[in-house]
Amino acid sequence: MYSVDLTKPDGRSLTLYSQKPITHYARAPSPTNESTNPNPHLRWHPLRGEWVAYAAFRQNRPFLPPREYNPLAVCIDPANPTELPVGDYEMAVFDNRFPSLALGSSAPPALHVETAPATGRCEVVVFTQDPHAALHSLPVERIALLFDVWADRTRRAAETGVIGYVLPFENRGAEVGVTLHHPHGQIYAYPFIPPVPERMLDNEHAYFMQHKTSLLCDMARSELTDGRRIVYRNAHAVAFVPVCARYPYEVWVMPLAPVENFAALSAEQKHDLALCVKAVLLKYEGLWQRPFPYLMAWYQAPTDGLPHSETQLHAQFYPPYRSRDRLKYLAGTEIGAGMFAMDVLPENTAEELRMVSIDLEGQVSHGL
């Protein structure tokens, strides 16, 4: 992987990435030369025992602008600058103009609950210069490059000394809150381990202490033995609807062997994991025959520098669809009580996805 670091006129960082040397690129552009001076802060939620971030200035961020005003497009008109320069790179990462977390956060307000600076980093990852593409349409090698990019951003975040956890994710579709349609994802680097990965890590640690094996790896082995919920598999990775799925058509993707984080992936694992991601997304598209909305979240080890043999790098895909014609949103029991209620069996949704014919690397695959 090759990279070039640049600085935008408003002071934000921009890094260009490619599988080949980056031989030419223009100066880093920015929609404005003035810094937004982000200063988000945290407030402690005593009942839930967790931090909540506040960043009111995010109300000013772009919301579904016309395609001709795409801020993630390559800048070809200096009079209307965007976020990306002209160049022969494949991917780009830059600091979000409207972050929920910022390394320079300071002086939180004094309130009757505990407050703190929202120290962290929010980055935008642009998958391609093509505004009409999607992650599922990119070559497998480009998705594997994305894993290298996430590994590099995780390493850089850890080097700040103030980051506890790095979570890459992609929201696709207005149904899950996307405000820009250009293919992109985000990276949140938190000053602590957020509640969801913290709870998963606690359970993984307890399981590892008892069994001396990875909980998620054992779950994957059980799914492979059962077979009914497998969506796609290859030599080094697997995709399956978990037996305990909380969302219809929820899919987990992971390496078959223990891997703590993106940096620990071998070349073979990266390739096969990329194939798994592409296969799942193609099956989503094929099942509904239209652009498919989802949240893809990647979980990895904390950035504390300690070994974490208990945890397993993996992705969880959360589509909002309950059926081909109806949307599934969180309701009273999910939001109010935190208990998810499913009206479709994981075995049935896995069968639907498994039977979708897809084209991977030029070869048509019918089911498994």
Contacts in CASP RR format, 6 or more apart in sequence:
PFRMAT RR
TARGET T0000
AUTHOR 0000-0000-0000
METHOD contacts of the structure
MODEL  1
MYSVDLTKPDGRSLTLYSQKPITHYARAPSPTNESTNPNPHLRWHPLRGE
WVAYAAFRQNRPFLPPREYNPLAVCIDPANPTELPVGDYEMAVFDNRFPS
LALGSSAPPALHVETAPATGRCEVVVFTQDPHAALHSLPVERIALLFDVW
ADRTRRAAETGVIGYVLPFENRGAEVGVTLHHPHGQIYAYPFIPPVPERM
LDNEHAYFMQHKTSLLCDMARSELTDGRRIVYRNAHAVAFVPVCARYPYE
VWVMPLAPVENFAALSAEQKHDLALCVKAVLLKYEGLWQRPFPYLMAWYQ
APTDGLPHSETQLHAQFYPPYRSRDRLKYLAGTEIGAGMFAMDVLPENTA
EELRMVSIDLEGQVSHGL
1 17 0 8 1.000
1 18 0 8 1.000
1 19 0 8 1.000
1 145 0 8 1.000
1 148 0 8 1.000
1 149 0 8 1.000
1 152 0 8 1.000
2 17 0 8 1.000
2 18 0 8 1.000
2 19 0 8 1.000
2 20 0 8 1.000
2 21 0 8 1.000
2 22 0 8 1.000
3 15 0 8 1.000
3 16 0 8 1.000
3 17 0 8 1.000
3 18 0 8 1.000
3 22 0 8 1.000
3 152 0 8 1.000
4 15 0 8 1.000
4 16 0 8 1.000
4 22 0 8 1.000
4 25 0 8 1.000
4 89 0 8 1.000
5 13 0 8 1.000
5 14 0 8 1.000
5 15 0 8 1.000
6 13 0 8 1.000
6 14 0 8 1.000
6 15 0 8 1.000
6 16 0 8 1.000
6 25 0 8 1.000
6 27 0 8 1.000
6 28 0 8 1.000
6 85 0 8 1.000
7 13 0 8 1.000
7 14 0 8 1.000
7 28 0 8 1.000
8 14 0 8 1.000
8 28 0 8 1.000
8 29 0 8 1.000
8 30 0 8 1.000
8 94 0 8 1.000
8 95 0 8 1.000
9 28 0 8 1.000
9 29 0 8 1.000
9 30 0 8 1.000
9 32 0 8 1.000
9 33 0 8 1.000
10 30 0 8 1.000
10 32 0 8 1.000
10 33 0 8 1.000
10 34 0 8 1.000
10 35 0 8 1.000
10 36 0 8 1.000
10 97 0 8 1.000
11 30 0 8 1.000
11 35 0 8 1.000
12 30 0 8 1.000
12 35 0 8 1.000
12 94 0 8 1.000
12 95 0 8 1.000
12 97 0 8 1.000
13 94 0 8 1.000
13 95 0 8 1.000
14 28 0 8 1.000
14 83 0 8 1.000
14 85 0 8 1.000
14 92 0 8 1.000
14 93 0 8 1.000
14 94 0 8 1.000
14 95 0 8 1.000
15 92 0 8 1.000
15 93 0 8 1.000
15 94 0 8 1.000
15 152 0 8 1.000
16 22 0 8 1.000
16 25 0 8 1.000
16 85 0 8 1.000
16 87 0 8 1.000
16 89 0 8 1.000
16 91 0 8 1.000
16 92 0 8 1.000
17 89 0 8 1.000
17 90 0 8 1.000
17 91 0 8 1.000
17 92 0 8 1.000
17 93 0 8 1.000
17 145 0 8 1.000
17 148 0 8 1.000
17 149 0 8 1.000
17 152 0 8 1.000
18 88 0 8 1.000
18 89 0 8 1.000
18 90 0 8 1.000
18 91 0 8 1.000
18 145 0 8 1.000
19 90 0 8 1.000
19 141 0 8 1.000
19 142 0 8 1.000
19 145 0 8 1.000
20 88 0 8 1.000
22 87 0 8 1.000
22 88 0 8 1.000
22 89 0 8 1.000
23 88 0 8 1.000
24 87 0 8 1.000
24 88 0 8 1.000
25 85 0 8 1.000
25 86 0 8 1.000
25 87 0 8 1.000
25 88 0 8 1.000
25 89 0 8 1.000
26 75 0 8 1.000
26 85 0 8 1.000
26 86 0 8 1.000
26 87 0 8 1.000
27 85 0 8 1.000
28 85 0 8 1.000
29 75 0 8 1.000
29 78 0 8 1.000
29 81 0 8 1.000
29 82 0 8 1.000
29 83 0 8 1.000
29 84 0 8 1.000
29 85 0 8 1.000
30 81 0 8 1.000
30 83 0 8 1.000
31 71 0 8 1.000
31 81 0 8 1.000
31 82 0 8 1.000
31 83 0 8 1.000
31 97 0 8 1.000
36 57 0 8 1.000
36 60 0 8 1.000
36 97 0 8 1.000
36 98 0 8 1.000
38 55 0 8 1.000
38 57 0 8 1.000
38 97 0 8 1.000
38 98 0 8 1.000
38 99 0 8 1.000
38 102 0 8 1.000
38 104 0 8 1.000
38 105 0 8 1.000
39 102 0 8 1.000
39 104 0 8 1.000
39 105 0 8 1.000
39 106 0 8 1.000
39 107 0 8 1.000
40 53 0 8 1.000
40 54 0 8 1.000
40 55 0 8 1.000
40 99 0 8 1.000
40 100 0 8 1.000
40 101 0 8 1.000
40 102 0 8 1.000
40 105 0 8 1.000
40 118 0 8 1.000
41 53 0 8 1.000
41 54 0 8 1.000
41 105 0 8 1.000
41 108 0 8 1.000
41 109 0 8 1.000
41 115 0 8 1.000
41 116 0 8 1.000
41 117 0 8 1.000
41 118 0 8 1.000
42 51 0 8 1.000
42 52 0 8 1.000
42 53 0 8 1.000
42 54 0 8 1.000
42 108 0 8 1.000
42 115 0 8 1.000
42 116 0 8 1.000
42 117 0 8 1.000
42 118 0 8 1.000
43 51 0 8 1.000
43 52 0 8 1.000
43 54 0 8 1.000
43 108 0 8 1.000
43 111 0 8 1.000
43 113 0 8 1.000
43 114 0 8 1.000
43 115 0 8 1.000
44 50 0 8 1.000
44 51 0 8 1.000
44 52 0 8 1.000
44 113 0 8 1.000
44 114 0 8 1.000
44 115 0 8 1.000
44 116 0 8 1.000
45 51 0 8 1.000
45 52 0 8 1.000
45 113 0 8 1.000
46 113 0 8 1.000
48 195 0 8 1.000
50 194 0 8 1.000
50 195 0 8 1.000
51 116 0 8 1.000
51 192 0 8 1.000
53 100 0 8 1.000
53 101 0 8 1.000
53 118 0 8 1.000
54 118 0 8 1.000
55 98 0 8 1.000
55 99 0 8 1.000
55 100 0 8 1.000
55 118 0 8 1.000
57 98 0 8 1.000
58 98 0 8 1.000
58 100 0 8 1.000
60 98 0 8 1.000
61 97 0 8 1.000
61 98 0 8 1.000
61 179 0 8 1.000
62 69 0 8 1.000
62 71 0 8 1.000
62 179 0 8 1.000
62 180 0 8 1.000
63 179 0 8 1.000
64 174 0 8 1.000
64 179 0 8 1.000
64 180 0 8 1.000
64 181 0 8 1.000
65 71 0 8 1.000
65 180 0 8 1.000
67 131 0 8 1.000
67 181 0 8 1.000
69 80 0 8 1.000
70 82 0 8 1.000
70 131 0 8 1.000
70 180 0 8 1.000
70 181 0 8 1.000
70 182 0 8 1.000
71 82 0 8 1.000
71 83 0 8 1.000
71 180 0 8 1.000
72 82 0 8 1.000
72 83 0 8 1.000
72 84 0 8 1.000
72 124 0 8 1.000
72 126 0 8 1.000
72 131 0 8 1.000
72 180 0 8 1.000
72 182 0 8 1.000
72 184 0 8 1.000
73 82 0 8 1.000
73 84 0 8 1.000
73 129 0 8 1.000
73 131 0 8 1.000
73 182 0 8 1.000
74 82 0 8 1.000
74 84 0 8 1.000
74 85 0 8 1.000
74 86 0 8 1.000
74 87 0 8 1.000
74 129 0 8 1.000
75 81 0 8 1.000
75 82 0 8 1.000
75 83 0 8 1.000
75 84 0 8 1.000
75 85 0 8 1.000
75 86 0 8 1.000
76 86 0 8 1.000
83 92 0 8 1.000
83 94 0 8 1.000
83 124 0 8 1.000
83 126 0 8 1.000
84 92 0 8 1.000
84 126 0 8 1.000
84 129 0 8 1.000
90 128 0 8 1.000
90 129 0 8 1.000
90 142 0 8 1.000
90 145 0 8 1.000
91 125 0 8 1.000
91 126 0 8 1.000
91 127 0 8 1.000
91 128 0 8 1.000
91 142 0 8 1.000
91 145 0 8 1.000
91 146 0 8 1.000
91 149 0 8 1.000
92 125 0 8 1.000
92 126 0 8 1.000
93 123 0 8 1.000
93 124 0 8 1.000
93 125 0 8 1.000
93 126 0 8 1.000
93 149 0 8 1.000
93 153 0 8 1.000
93 187 0 8 1.000
94 123 0 8 1.000
94 124 0 8 1.000
94 126 0 8 1.000
95 121 0 8 1.000
95 122 0 8 1.000
95 123 0 8 1.000
95 124 0 8 1.000
96 122 0 8 1.000
96 123 0 8 1.000
96 124 0 8 1.000
96 186 0 8 1.000
99 120 0 8 1.000
99 121 0 8 1.000
99 122 0 8 1.000
100 118 0 8 1.000
100 122 0 8 1.000
100 188 0 8 1.000
101 118 0 8 1.000
101 119 0 8 1.000
101 120 0 8 1.000
101 121 0 8 1.000
101 122 0 8 1.000
101 188 0 8 1.000
101 189 0 8 1.000
101 190 0 8 1.000
101 191 0 8 1.000
102 118 0 8 1.000
102 119 0 8 1.000
102 120 0 8 1.000
102 121 0 8 1.000
102 122 0 8 1.000
103 119 0 8 1.000
103 120 0 8 1.000
103 121 0 8 1.000
103 160 0 8 1.000
103 162 0 8 1.000
104 117 0 8 1.000
104 119 0 8 1.000
105 117 0 8 1.000
105 118 0 8 1.000
105 119 0 8 1.000
105 120 0 8 1.000
106 117 0 8 1.000
107 117 0 8 1.000
108 115 0 8 1.000
108 116 0 8 1.000
108 117 0 8 1.000
108 118 0 8 1.000
109 115 0 8 1.000
118 191 0 8 1.000
119 162 0 8 1.000
119 191 0 8 1.000
120 157 0 8 1.000
120 160 0 8 1.000
120 162 0 8 1.000
120 163 0 8 1.000
120 189 0 8 1.000
120 190 0 8 1.000
120 191 0 8 1.000
121 157 0 8 1.000
121 160 0 8 1.000
121 163 0 8 1.000
121 187 0 8 1.000
121 188 0 8 1.000
121 189 0 8 1.000
122 186 0 8 1.000
122 187 0 8 1.000
122 188 0 8 1.000
122 189 0 8 1.000
123 153 0 8 1.000
123 186 0 8 1.000
123 187 0 8 1.000
123 189 0 8 1.000
124 184 0 8 1.000
124 185 0 8 1.000
124 186 0 8 1.000
125 146 0 8 1.000
125 149 0 8 1.000
125 150 0 8 1.000
125 153 0 8 1.000
125 168 0 8 1.000
125 184 0 8 1.000
125 185 0 8 1.000
125 186 0 8 1.000
125 187 0 8 1.000
126 182 0 8 1.000
126 183 0 8 1.000
126 184 0 8 1.000
126 185 0 8 1.000
127 133 0 8 1.000
127 135 0 8 1.000
127 138 0 8 1.000
127 142 0 8 1.000
127 146 0 8 1.000
127 183 0 8 1.000
127 184 0 8 1.000
127 185 0 8 1.000
128 138 0 8 1.000
128 142 0 8 1.000
128 183 0 8 1.000
130 183 0 8 1.000
131 181 0 8 1.000
131 182 0 8 1.000
131 183 0 8 1.000
133 183 0 8 1.000
134 172 0 8 1.000
134 183 0 8 1.000
134 281 0 8 1.000
134 291 0 8 1.000
135 143 0 8 1.000
135 170 0 8 1.000
135 172 0 8 1.000
135 183 0 8 1.000
135 277 0 8 1.000
135 281 0 8 1.000
136 278 0 8 1.000
136 281 0 8 1.000
136 282 0 8 1.000
136 284 0 8 1.000
136 285 0 8 1.000
138 183 0 8 1.000
138 278 0 8 1.000
140 271 0 8 1.000
140 274 0 8 1.000
140 275 0 8 1.000
140 278 0 8 1.000
140 360 0 8 1.000
140 361 0 8 1.000
141 271 0 8 1.000
141 274 0 8 1.000
143 274 0 8 1.000
143 277 0 8 1.000
143 278 0 8 1.000
144 270 0 8 1.000
144 271 0 8 1.000
144 273 0 8 1.000
144 274 0 8 1.000
146 274 0 8 1.000
147 262 0 8 1.000
147 265 0 8 1.000
147 270 0 8 1.000
147 273 0 8 1.000
147 274 0 8 1.000
148 262 0 8 1.000
148 270 0 8 1.000
150 166 0 8 1.000
150 168 0 8 1.000
150 187 0 8 1.000
150 262 0 8 1.000
150 298 0 8 1.000
151 261 0 8 1.000
151 262 0 8 1.000
151 263 0 8 1.000
151 265 0 8 1.000
153 166 0 8 1.000
153 168 0 8 1.000
153 187 0 8 1.000
153 189 0 8 1.000
154 166 0 8 1.000
154 261 0 8 1.000
154 262 0 8 1.000
154 263 0 8 1.000
154 300 0 8 1.000
154 303 0 8 1.000
155 263 0 8 1.000
157 163 0 8 1.000
157 166 0 8 1.000
157 187 0 8 1.000
157 189 0 8 1.000
157 303 0 8 1.000
158 164 0 8 1.000
158 166 0 8 1.000
158 303 0 8 1.000
158 305 0 8 1.000
160 189 0 8 1.000
162 191 0 8 1.000
163 189 0 8 1.000
163 190 0 8 1.000
163 191 0 8 1.000
163 303 0 8 1.000
164 189 0 8 1.000
164 190 0 8 1.000
164 191 0 8 1.000
164 192 0 8 1.000
164 193 0 8 1.000
164 302 0 8 1.000
164 303 0 8 1.000
164 304 0 8 1.000
165 189 0 8 1.000
165 190 0 8 1.000
165 192 0 8 1.000
165 193 0 8 1.000
165 194 0 8 1.000
165 197 0 8 1.000
165 302 0 8 1.000
165 303 0 8 1.000
166 187 0 8 1.000
166 188 0 8 1.000
166 189 0 8 1.000
166 190 0 8 1.000
166 300 0 8 1.000
166 303 0 8 1.000
167 187 0 8 1.000
167 188 0 8 1.000
167 189 0 8 1.000
167 190 0 8 1.000
167 194 0 8 1.000
167 197 0 8 1.000
167 297 0 8 1.000
167 298 0 8 1.000
167 299 0 8 1.000
168 185 0 8 1.000
168 186 0 8 1.000
168 187 0 8 1.000
168 297 0 8 1.000
168 298 0 8 1.000
169 185 0 8 1.000
169 186 0 8 1.000
169 187 0 8 1.000
169 188 0 8 1.000
169 295 0 8 1.000
169 296 0 8 1.000
169 297 0 8 1.000
169 298 0 8 1.000
170 184 0 8 1.000
170 185 0 8 1.000
170 186 0 8 1.000
170 294 0 8 1.000
170 295 0 8 1.000
170 296 0 8 1.000
171 177 0 8 1.000
171 178 0 8 1.000
171 185 0 8 1.000
171 186 0 8 1.000
171 295 0 8 1.000
172 178 0 8 1.000
172 291 0 8 1.000
172 292 0 8 1.000
172 293 0 8 1.000
172 294 0 8 1.000
172 295 0 8 1.000
172 296 0 8 1.000
173 181 0 8 1.000
173 291 0 8 1.000
173 293 0 8 1.000
173 294 0 8 1.000
174 293 0 8 1.000
175 293 0 8 1.000
175 320 0 8 1.000
175 327 0 8 1.000
176 293 0 8 1.000
176 294 0 8 1.000
176 295 0 8 1.000
176 318 0 8 1.000
176 320 0 8 1.000
178 293 0 8 1.000
193 201 0 8 1.000
193 302 0 8 1.000
197 299 0 8 1.000
200 299 0 8 1.000
200 311 0 8 1.000
201 302 0 8 1.000
201 308 0 8 1.000
201 310 0 8 1.000
201 311 0 8 1.000
203 215 0 8 1.000
204 214 0 8 1.000
204 215 0 8 1.000
204 216 0 8 1.000
204 310 0 8 1.000
204 311 0 8 1.000
204 312 0 8 1.000
205 310 0 8 1.000
207 213 0 8 1.000
207 214 0 8 1.000
207 215 0 8 1.000
207 218 0 8 1.000
207 310 0 8 1.000
208 214 0 8 1.000
208 215 0 8 1.000
208 309 0 8 1.000
208 310 0 8 1.000
209 310 0 8 1.000
211 218 0 8 1.000
214 258 0 8 1.000
214 309 0 8 1.000
214 310 0 8 1.000
214 311 0 8 1.000
214 312 0 8 1.000
215 310 0 8 1.000
215 312 0 8 1.000
216 254 0 8 1.000
216 311 0 8 1.000
216 312 0 8 1.000
216 314 0 8 1.000
217 254 0 8 1.000
217 256 0 8 1.000
217 257 0 8 1.000
217 258 0 8 1.000
217 312 0 8 1.000
219 242 0 8 1.000
220 238 0 8 1.000
220 240 0 8 1.000
220 254 0 8 1.000
220 256 0 8 1.000
222 243 0 8 1.000
223 229 0 8 1.000
223 230 0 8 1.000
223 238 0 8 1.000
223 240 0 8 1.000
223 242 0 8 1.000
223 243 0 8 1.000
224 230 0 8 1.000
224 233 0 8 1.000
224 238 0 8 1.000
226 243 0 8 1.000
228 347 0 8 1.000
228 350 0 8 1.000
228 351 0 8 1.000
229 240 0 8 1.000
229 241 0 8 1.000
229 242 0 8 1.000
229 243 0 8 1.000
229 346 0 8 1.000
229 347 0 8 1.000
229 350 0 8 1.000
230 238 0 8 1.000
230 239 0 8 1.000
230 240 0 8 1.000
230 350 0 8 1.000
230 354 0 8 1.000
230 368 0 8 1.000
231 239 0 8 1.000
231 240 0 8 1.000
231 241 0 8 1.000
231 251 0 8 1.000
231 279 0 8 1.000
231 280 0 8 1.000
231 283 0 8 1.000
231 350 0 8 1.000
231 353 0 8 1.000
231 354 0 8 1.000
232 238 0 8 1.000
232 239 0 8 1.000
232 275 0 8 1.000
232 276 0 8 1.000
232 279 0 8 1.000
232 280 0 8 1.000
232 283 0 8 1.000
232 354 0 8 1.000
232 368 0 8 1.000
233 239 0 8 1.000
233 240 0 8 1.000
233 276 0 8 1.000
233 368 0 8 1.000
234 272 0 8 1.000
234 275 0 8 1.000
234 276 0 8 1.000
235 256 0 8 1.000
235 268 0 8 1.000
235 272 0 8 1.000
236 255 0 8 1.000
236 256 0 8 1.000
236 257 0 8 1.000
236 266 0 8 1.000
236 268 0 8 1.000
236 269 0 8 1.000
236 271 0 8 1.000
236 272 0 8 1.000
236 273 0 8 1.000
237 253 0 8 1.000
237 254 0 8 1.000
237 255 0 8 1.000
237 256 0 8 1.000
237 269 0 8 1.000
237 272 0 8 1.000
237 273 0 8 1.000
237 275 0 8 1.000
237 276 0 8 1.000
238 253 0 8 1.000
238 254 0 8 1.000
238 256 0 8 1.000
238 276 0 8 1.000
239 251 0 8 1.000
239 252 0 8 1.000
239 253 0 8 1.000
239 276 0 8 1.000
239 277 0 8 1.000
239 279 0 8 1.000
239 280 0 8 1.000
240 251 0 8 1.000
240 252 0 8 1.000
240 350 0 8 1.000
241 249 0 8 1.000
241 250 0 8 1.000
241 251 0 8 1.000
241 252 0 8 1.000
241 346 0 8 1.000
241 347 0 8 1.000
241 349 0 8 1.000
241 350 0 8 1.000
241 353 0 8 1.000
242 250 0 8 1.000
242 252 0 8 1.000
242 346 0 8 1.000
243 346 0 8 1.000
244 346 0 8 1.000
245 342 0 8 1.000
245 346 0 8 1.000
245 349 0 8 1.000
246 340 0 8 1.000
246 342 0 8 1.000
247 318 0 8 1.000
247 319 0 8 1.000
247 320 0 8 1.000
247 328 0 8 1.000
247 340 0 8 1.000
247 342 0 8 1.000
248 319 0 8 1.000
248 321 0 8 1.000
248 322 0 8 1.000
248 323 0 8 1.000
248 328 0 8 1.000
248 342 0 8 1.000
248 343 0 8 1.000
248 344 0 8 1.000
248 349 0 8 1.000
249 284 0 8 1.000
249 287 0 8 1.000
249 317 0 8 1.000
249 319 0 8 1.000
249 321 0 8 1.000
249 349 0 8 1.000
249 352 0 8 1.000
249 353 0 8 1.000
250 316 0 8 1.000
250 317 0 8 1.000
250 318 0 8 1.000
250 319 0 8 1.000
250 346 0 8 1.000
250 349 0 8 1.000
251 280 0 8 1.000
251 316 0 8 1.000
251 317 0 8 1.000
251 353 0 8 1.000
252 314 0 8 1.000
252 315 0 8 1.000
252 316 0 8 1.000
252 317 0 8 1.000
253 273 0 8 1.000
253 276 0 8 1.000
253 277 0 8 1.000
253 280 0 8 1.000
253 314 0 8 1.000
253 315 0 8 1.000
253 317 0 8 1.000
254 273 0 8 1.000
254 312 0 8 1.000
254 313 0 8 1.000
254 314 0 8 1.000
254 315 0 8 1.000
255 265 0 8 1.000
255 269 0 8 1.000
255 272 0 8 1.000
255 273 0 8 1.000
255 312 0 8 1.000
255 313 0 8 1.000
255 314 0 8 1.000
257 269 0 8 1.000
258 309 0 8 1.000
258 312 0 8 1.000
259 265 0 8 1.000
259 269 0 8 1.000
259 312 0 8 1.000
259 313 0 8 1.000
260 300 0 8 1.000
260 301 0 8 1.000
260 307 0 8 1.000
260 308 0 8 1.000
260 309 0 8 1.000
260 311 0 8 1.000
260 312 0 8 1.000
260 313 0 8 1.000
261 300 0 8 1.000
261 301 0 8 1.000
261 313 0 8 1.000
262 298 0 8 1.000
262 300 0 8 1.000
262 313 0 8 1.000
264 313 0 8 1.000
265 273 0 8 1.000
265 313 0 8 1.000
275 360 0 8 1.000
275 361 0 8 1.000
277 296 0 8 1.000
277 315 0 8 1.000
278 360 0 8 1.000
279 358 0 8 1.000
279 360 0 8 1.000
279 365 0 8 1.000
280 317 0 8 1.000
280 353 0 8 1.000
281 292 0 8 1.000
281 294 0 8 1.000
282 356 0 8 1.000
282 358 0 8 1.000
282 359 0 8 1.000
282 360 0 8 1.000
283 353 0 8 1.000
283 354 0 8 1.000
283 356 0 8 1.000
283 358 0 8 1.000
284 292 0 8 1.000
284 294 0 8 1.000
284 317 0 8 1.000
284 319 0 8 1.000
284 353 0 8 1.000
285 291 0 8 1.000
285 292 0 8 1.000
286 356 0 8 1.000
286 358 0 8 1.000
287 324 0 8 1.000
287 352 0 8 1.000
287 353 0 8 1.000
287 356 0 8 1.000
288 321 0 8 1.000
288 324 0 8 1.000
292 319 0 8 1.000
292 321 0 8 1.000
293 319 0 8 1.000
293 320 0 8 1.000
293 321 0 8 1.000
294 317 0 8 1.000
294 318 0 8 1.000
294 319 0 8 1.000
294 320 0 8 1.000
295 317 0 8 1.000
295 318 0 8 1.000
296 315 0 8 1.000
296 316 0 8 1.000
296 317 0 8 1.000
296 318 0 8 1.000
297 315 0 8 1.000
297 316 0 8 1.000
297 318 0 8 1.000
298 313 0 8 1.000
298 314 0 8 1.000
298 315 0 8 1.000
299 311 0 8 1.000
299 313 0 8 1.000
299 314 0 8 1.000
299 315 0 8 1.000
299 316 0 8 1.000
300 311 0 8 1.000
300 313 0 8 1.000
301 308 0 8 1.000
301 311 0 8 1.000
301 313 0 8 1.000
302 308 0 8 1.000
320 327 0 8 1.000
320 328 0 8 1.000
320 329 0 8 1.000
321 327 0 8 1.000
321 328 0 8 1.000
322 328 0 8 1.000
322 343 0 8 1.000
322 344 0 8 1.000
323 344 0 8 1.000
331 341 0 8 1.000
333 339 0 8 1.000
333 340 0 8 1.000
333 341 0 8 1.000
334 340 0 8 1.000
334 341 0 8 1.000
354 367 0 8 1.000
354 368 0 8 1.000
355 367 0 8 1.000
356 367 0 8 1.000
357 364 0 8 1.000
357 365 0 8 1.000
357 366 0 8 1.000
357 367 0 8 1.000
358 364 0 8 1.000
358 365 0 8 1.000
359 365 0 8 1.000
END
